[in-house]
Amino acid sequence: MELKTKQSIINQIIQKINDSSFIAIAGHVSPDGDSVASCLALAMSVKKLGKTPVVLLEDVPNRYKSISGGREFIRTEPPCDTPDLFISCDCASKERMGKFEELFDKTDETIVIDHHISNTGYGKINYIDGFASSASEMVYDVIDTIGNIDKDIAAALYAGIIFDTGALRFKSTSPQTMIKISKLMEYGIAFDEIYADMMLTHSYQAAMIFSKAIAKMKFMDTAPVIYSFITTDEMKNASASRGDLEGAVGYMLNTEGAEVSILVSEISENESKASFRSHKFDVNLIASHFGGGGHTNAAGATIQANAEAALEQVLSLMAERYDCSID
C-alpha cells in the first residue's frame, strides 16, 4: 500500500474514532494472538481518548495471558446497545466475527483493519494491507499516529506482531516491522516473557493433542504435501480446546520434503476446520475454494463435513491443482 494512501485511511479512522463515543472492537472466532492483541491495544488507545470501548471476543486462550492490558473491556456476548462505531480487527470476512456479525451489520459506521489478501473490504472504511505482517502492526500505525502508546499498549502490540510473524521468521516480516518492534521494546516491556508465553509455553492438553496430530501425519503420493486430521473424540480424550492445536500445522510444514501442510480438525460430525501452510504454493486459492481465505502461505477454511470427509475433499483438490499451480 502506498504511504500516502495508507496515511489517508489512517486519518479517516482516527476521525471516526474522535467522532464516536461507544466503540465496539471485534476479533475473529477462535481468537489467536494477533486478534487478541490488536483488539486490546486499540481498545486501550481509544479509552485514553475518553471513549467507551467494548472488545468482542470468544474465550481468550490462557496462553495469551501476557496480553494483560485491556482485559476489562472483553465481552463474550454482544452488548444490548448499538455502538456508534464498530471496528473489526484481523477478520478476513464478516462471517469470521461469528455471533458479532449481526451487530456489525446494525452499526452505521464500520471500519475493517486486516492483513488478509482475501479480504474484499466489507466496512465503510477499509484499511487492508496484504503485505503487512499482522493486524497488530497495522493497529500500531493507527495508535502511533494518535500518539498515545504506553507500556501496556506496547506489550500487546509486541505480542501480536511476534505471534503472527512466527517470532519474526515469516516472509511478511519487513524492515519496518523490525523498526516497530524495536520502538515497542523502548517502553520497557517484558519482551522475553511475552515471547515465551506466545511462542514456547503450552499446556499438557496441548502437548497431548499436538502429538496426536503429528503421529498421524502422512505424505500425499502425488505431491510434497503432508497432512493429518483430528476428530472431536480425540479432542475430548485429550481434554483439549481448539486453541491447543495452534502451531501444529506450522510444525508439520517443517518436515523435510514438505512444501505444503494441511491439518483438518473436526468441530462436529458435520463441520471441520482446514488449516493450510506452504513455502511457495498459494494455499489461499485452496482455502478460497471452500469459502475461506487468508494469505499465500497461510490460510484456512471451514468445511461442512466430518474430519475424514473434509480431508478427502481437500486432498482431491490438492491433487488436481498442485502440479499446475506450483512455480
Secondary structure, DSSP 8 states (H G I E B T S, - for coil): --HHHHHHHHHHHHHHHHT-SEEEEE--SS--HHHHHHHHHHHHHHHHTT-EEEEE-S---GGGTT--TTGGGEESS--SS--SEEEEES-SSGGGGGGGHHHHHH-SEEEEEE--TT----SSEEEE-TTSS-HHHHHHHHHHHHT---HHHHHHHHHHHHHHTTTTTSTT--HHHHHHHHHHHTT---HHHHHIIIII---HHHHHHHHHHHHT-EE-SSSSEEEEEE-HHHHHHTT--GGGGTTHHHHHHTSTT-SEEEEEEEEETTEEEEEEEESSS-HHHHHHHTT-EE-SSEEEEEESS-HHHHHHHHHHHHHHHHHHH--
